[in-house]
């Protein structure tokens, strides 16, 4: 059966179509889910896109977190379902408490829009299967990507292998060069760089493809495991 | 009833925007400015009738107005 992936659209999301395109390139079916829905359709994974949900009012992601569909996204994550937040989606995940930390204003105060180099690290997640140890080149486009947390949480995140992506050359002042983190279980991942923007050579790069291939592979494996 | 809420960054949380404002003030000649921390101020109109309005506003702060990972809040009821 074809894997089905929900891409949630909030008012102000602007990478939702890119995410759906990336999902469909790798043999999965993308389903657009409006944030006002009270529940998710039956899906195998949920992606939260980049953009400027609610105009970044109050704090990035702070208001989107209370969109009606998010309660079901939190339940989906608690059941172990794969959830990925990219850029603003990452900010929403931190506001929900689904992944640790918070994203502060970039240290240099400027919007950073360029390619960065990342190292894939940490425990295996549905989005980094077979990628750990690799170096990727992906674009970033954010003003609030400066990941921060208290020292105790930082020690736990580092100690438990929850750093999923680390910058090689820090663009925003994030603690320990952290670009992306997972939850303790590893099924929820947030990252600032945009893998969906580099999935075809015509877009300028293909290093984001592995994230979607990983998701497709992990969904297939889960289904195979469930029916075995 | 009105509530005033002050949301401020916890000590130790880096505030690059505050630092930029400080730099601006110093370059204007206000050399005495040793540090600037930028926070948020909310003024809210509340309907009467809640038995514990302070507890309600503090709950609003914890749930939405402040991110307690990095921010503290203070509530005044008028």
Interface residues (C-beta under 8 A of the other chain):
Chain A: X58 X59 X62 X63 X66 X94 X95 X101 X102 X104 X105 X106 X107 X108 X109 X146 X148 X149 X150 X173
Chain B: X13 X14 X16 X17 X20 X40 X64 X65 X67 X69 X70
